[in-house]
Amino acid sequence: MDEQALLGLNPNADADFRQRALAYFEQLKISQDAWQVCAEALAQSIYSDDHIKFFCFQVLEHQIKFKYSELTEVQQQLIRETLITWLQAQMLNPQTEKTFIRNKAAQVFALLFVTEYLTKWPKFFFDILSVVDLNPRGVDMYLRILMAVDAELVDRDVVHTSEASYYFALTLVNTLLKDTMREQCIPSLVESWYQILQNYQYNNSELTCQCLEVVGAYVSWIDLSLIANERFINMLLGHMSVEVLREEACDCLFEIVNKGMDPIDKTKLVESLCQVLQSAGLFSIDQEDDVDFLARFSKLVNGMGQALIASWTKLIKNGDMKSAQDTLQAIEAKVALMLQLLIHEDDDISSNIIGFCYDYLHILKQLPALSDQQKANVEAIMLAVMKKLTYDEEYNFENEGEDEAMFVEYRKQLKLLLDRLAQVSPELLLASVRRVFNTTLQNWQTTRFMEVEVAIRLLYMLAEALPVSHGAHFSGDVTKATALQDMMRTLVTSGVSAYQHTSVTLEFFETVVRYEKFFAVEPQHIPTVLMAFLDHRGLRHTSPKVRSRTAYLFSRFVKSLNKQMNPFIEDVLNRIQDLMELSPPENGYQALLSSDDQLFIYETAGVLIVNSEYSAERKQVLMRNLLTPLMEKFKVLLEKLMMAQDEDRQMALADCLNHAVGFASRTSKAFSNKQTVKQCGCSEVYLDCLQTFLPALSCPLQKEVLRSGVRTFLHRMIICLEEEVLPFIPSASEHMLKDCEAKDLQEFIPLINQITAKFKTQVSPFLQQMFMPLLHAIFEVLLLPAEENDQSAALEKQMLRRSYFAFLQTVTGSGMSEVIANQGAENVERVLFTVIQGAVDYPDPIAQKTCFIILSKLVELWGGKDGPVGFADFVYKHIVPACFLAPLKQTFDLADAQTVLALSECAVTLKTIHLKRGPECIQYLQQEYLPSLQVAPEIIQEFCQALQQPDAKVFKNYLKV
C-alpha cells in the first residue's frame, strides 16, 4: 500500500496528506484487487495503526456493498476466511481493538451476512459462535455483529434509499432473511444469550448490558415465548436489583412489553410483570435516588400503561366488554404510580410518563360517566401539570441554553395534557385555574416569580384549552365568560405588570393581547394597559428581550382595538416619538429598540393614524409629522454615504438608509381597501417620500442594499397609490437596469409585472419604450459564460429565465400584446423564438408551463385571419412542433406534478390553434406534420378526433395517455 498516502489517515495530519489519503481511498475503491491487499493486511495484522485498520475495513465494506457479484467463488471465500481469521486473532491479541474498529468490523460482518446468509453462508452465526465460545472479547464482537445485523434488517432509522421500488425489494429480502433466521438459528441464538447473561451477570457488567441490548432489539421480531418465559424474566428481574445492570434490564423489559400481540395475552403479560416488579419493591419511588434509573423505569411504566390502553381499545372494538373491563381495572391500578412519576421533580422522569397520562385521559373522555376515583385522578393530574409547568430557580432567562430549551419542550408536552384535561372536564380545569390564579394574584408582591408567572400562564393557556371561534371568550357560556372576565379584570387592575421579573412581564403582555376581546367588554382598562406597554414595564424595560417582544405585541394590541384607540391616539403618538428615531451609525448611540422592533412601532403609528376618526386633513398632518423626520435624515445620510471612504462606514450608512425606507414602507401597511391612501389624504406625503428615496438608486456605493430597500418601497407604493406613482417608474427603472446582475433583474421583473397587471394600458407607452432595453439586459446576463459545475450560477440563470417568461406572460395576459408587436419584426421574431426555446429546450417544467401559456395567448390574440403578417406561418412551423417536441423529450417526466401542468398548457395551446385556424389546422396535422413524424394513420385519426372534441378535458386526458 502507499505508505505516504496512509499517513494522511491520521486526524492530526495536515490538509495535503489528508487530501492524498482521500484520493487514495477513491483509487482503491475503483481498483480490481485493492481489497485483497486490505484483506491480507487485516488477516495477518500487518498494521498496528488504528486508522489504517479502519481504512482496510472501509475498503472491504465498499467491495461487499457495491462490487461483490464481480468476485469469483474463490475470492468470496477469501473474504469470509479473512473475517473469521481476524475474529480469531481478537481473542489472542494482548490489547483489545478500539471501539470504532470493532463497530466497523461488525458492520462489515453484517453486510456479508445480508449478502451470503440465504445462499453461501447459512452457518454464519454457528461459525462465529464456534470461534468466540465464551471468550469475553469474542462475545463482545458476537454481540456487536448481532446489533449490526439487526440494524441492517430492522432498524427504521437506517435510511437505505429514497427509491420506493428499491426499498420495497429490500424489505422483501429482509423479511426472507428474518423468516429463515427464525427457522434455522434464532432458538440457538437465544440460548447463547441466556448463557452469556448467566455467565457474565456478576463479573462483566459491560457484556451483560450489551447482551440485554441485543435481547431488547431482537424481541420485536422473534417468537416472544423464547424470551417471555420464567427463566429469562426471572433473570431480568434479578438484574433490576443490580445497580450497573438495571437501566439496561429496564429497557429490555420495555421492548418485551412493547411487542405486538393479542390484547388479552398482552394484559396478562403486563400484569404478571407488574406483580413481580411490585413485590420486588420497585414501585416505591420515593425511596429511589438514582434519577437515571428512574427515567428508564418511568419509560417502562409508560410502555406498560400504553400497552394496556392499546389492549383496552382493541377489546372495546371487538366488543369483548368483560376483558375490556378487566383491562381498565389494570390501567386504573397503575394511575397512582403514574402520578408519582408525573409529579417527580426531575423533568425527564416526568416527561417519560406523559404518553400514558395523555392516553389515560383519552379513555376517560370516552366513558359515559366518571367514578369519584376517576374524578380524583383527573384533579390530581391537573394539579401535577400546574406544579410541573413552574420554572425552577436554575432557569437562566438571560442566556437560555440547552437545559432551558428542553424545559420549553417539556412545557409544550404539559400544554397538550392541559388541553386533554379540558376535553375531559372543562369545568374542573376552569375552577382549578381560577383558584390558583386568584390566590396567587392577591399576594403577588410577596410571591416568588415562578408562581406568579405560572398563574398568568395558566390563564393564557385556557384560551386554547377552551376554544371558541374568533376569540369570543367573553360571550356565550355565562359561567366561563364570567370567570375569564373576572381573571382578566384582576390581571389588569392588580398591578402585577410591575412585577420585577422578565418572565412575569412577558406573560402579562402575552395574555393581555391574547384576550384583546376583554377590552371591548370593559374598555375602561385600556389606558392602564397602554401605559404598561409604553413605560418601563414594556417598551422602555431594561431587558432588550422584553422591549423587542413588547414592540410586536403592542402592534397587535393596537390593531385589535381599532376604533377604541381613538381617545388615545395623539397621546400615544407623542409617547412613542423617541422610539422611532433613526439610529445614526455614529457616536455609538444605543437605541432602545432594534430596527426590526422599530418596524412594528412605525406600523402601529400608521395604524393609529389611518384607523382614527380624524378628517383627511388631520390624518395628512399626522402622517407628514411621522414621515418628515425620516425624509430629512435620509437626505443627510445619503450625502454622507456619497462622501464616505471607509467600506465599514459605507455599509453602516447604507443600512441606516435602508431602515429609513423600510420604516416608511411599513407605515403604508395600515391602509386597506376601506381606508385607501387617497381617502386618508396621504398620497402627497408618500409621493414626497418617493422623491426623497429614488436618488439613492443612482448612488454607486452599496447598490445592492439601497436598491433592495427602494424596490420594496416601490412595490408598496404601486399597491397603495394610484396613477400618481407612474411618473416615478421610468427613471427608477432606468437606474435599476444599470450594471445589473441576474439577481437584480430577477427582483426587478416582479416590479414591472406588478405595474403592468395593475395599470394595464396606462403603462403601455412606458413598457414599449423599456421592453427591449430590459430584454437586452436579460439576454446579456443569460449569455454570460459560466463554469460547468457552478450550480449557483446555473440556478440564478434558471430563475432569471423563469422571471423573463413570467414578464412576457404578464404583458400578454394583461391584453397588451401590442407592446411586443410594436418592437419591430426582427425583435418580435427573437422574442417568439426564446419562448419556443423555453417550451422545448430547457428541462424546467415551471418555465415550460409559462411558455405554453404565452404561446396560447398569442395564438388567441394573433392567430386569426386578421393577425400580424407571417404569424400563421410561425404557428405551423414552430408552435405546433413545440407542442409535440416538448413532451417527447426524455426530461419531460409525467411523474412530476409541474410537468403534468406543463402538458396541460401544451394541450390548451393546441386547442387554441384549432379554435383559431379551424379545419386548416386539422388538415395540416393529418397531411403534413404528423406523417412527417412517421405517426401511424390510425393514431393520427385518433389524435385529430380528440383535438376536435368540444370538451377540452377530453383532449387533455388523451394527451396524458
MOURSUL-V538694 format. One line per field, one symbol per residue. ss: DSSP state (h for helix, s for strand, l for the rest). phi: phi as a letter, one per 20 degrees, with the letter a starting at -180 (. if undefined). A space follows every 10 residues. Layout:
ss: ???
phi: ???
This chain:
ss: llhhhhhlll llllhhhhhh hhhhhhhhhh lllhhhhhhh hhhllllllh hhhhhhhhhh hhhhhhlhhh llhhhhhhhh hhhhhhhhhh hhllllllhh hhhhhhhhhh hhhhhhllll lllhhhhhhh hhlllhhhhh hhhhhhhhhh hhhlllllll lllhhhhhhh hhhhhhhhhh hhhhlhhhhh hhhhhhhhhh llllhhhhhh hhhhhhhhll lllhhhlllh hhhhhhhhhl lllllhhhhh hhhhhhhhll llhhhhhhhh hhhhhhhhhl llllhhhlll hhhhhhhhhh hhhhhhhhhh hhhhhhhhll hhhhhhhhhh hhhhhhhhhh hhllllhhhh hhlhhhhhhh hhhhhhllll lhhhhhhhhh hhhhhhhhll llllllllll lhhhhhhhhh hhhhhhhhhh hhhhlhhhhh hhhhhhhhhh hhlhhhllhh hhhhhhhhhh hhhhhlllhh hllllllhhh hhhhhhhhhh hhhllhhhll lhhhhhhhhh hhhhlllhhh hlhhhhhhhh hhhhllllll lllhhhhhhh hhhhhhhhhh hhhhhhhhhh hhhhhhhhhh llllllllll llllhhhhhh hhhhhhhhhh lllllhhhhh hhhhhhhhhh hhhhhhhhhh hhhlllhhhh hhhhhhhhhh hhhhhhhhhh llllllllll llhhhhhhhh hhhhhhhhll llhhhhhhhh hhhhhhhhhh llhhhhhhhh hhhhhhllll lhhhhhhhhh hhhhhhhhhh hhhhhhhhhh hhhhhhhhhh hhllllllll hhhhhhhhhh hhhhhhhhhh hhhlllhhhh hlllhhhhhh hhhhhhhhhh llllhhhhhh hhhhhhhhhh hhllllllll hhhhhhhhhh hhhhhhhhll llllllhhhh hhhhhhhhhh hhhhhhhlhh hhhhhhhhhh hhllllhhhh hhhhhhhlll lhhhhhhhhh l
phi: .fffffgfff feffgfffff fffffffffe gfcfffffff fffdlfddfg ffgfffffff gffffdcfff efgffffffg fgffffffff fdgfdfffgf fgffffffgf ffggfdgfdd cfegffffff feldfgfffg fgfffgfffg ffecgfffef aeffffffff ffffffffgf fgfecggffg fffffffffd fdcbfffffg ffffgffeff cdffffdecg ffffffffff ddgfdffffg ffffffffff aggfffgfgf ffffgffffe nfeeffeddf ffffffffff ffffffffff fgfffffeme ffffffffff fgfefffgff ffegfeffff ffdfgfgfff fffgfeffbd fffffffgff ffffffffff fdgfgefecf dfgfffffff ffffffffff gfffbgfffg ffffffffff ffcffddfgf ffffffgffg ffgefdfcel mefdcngfgf gfffffffff gedfnffege bgffgffgfg ffffdffgff ecffegggfg fffedfecfd ffegffgfff gfffffffff elffegfdgf ffgffegffe fffffdllfd ffdfffffgf fffffgfgff efeffgffff ffffffeggf ffffffffff fgefeffffg fffffffffg ffffgfffff fbfecegffe mdggfffffg ffeggffeff elggfffgff ffffgffffe edfffggefg fffgffefkd dgfgfgefgg fffffffedl ffdggffffe gfgffffffg ffeffcfgef ffffffffff ffffffffff fffemcffgf geengffgff fffffgfffd eefcgfffgf ffffffffff edeefdfggn ffgfgffcfg ggfdfffeff fedfeeffff ffffffffff fffffedmgg ffffffedff gfemefgffg gffffffeff egfgfgfffg f
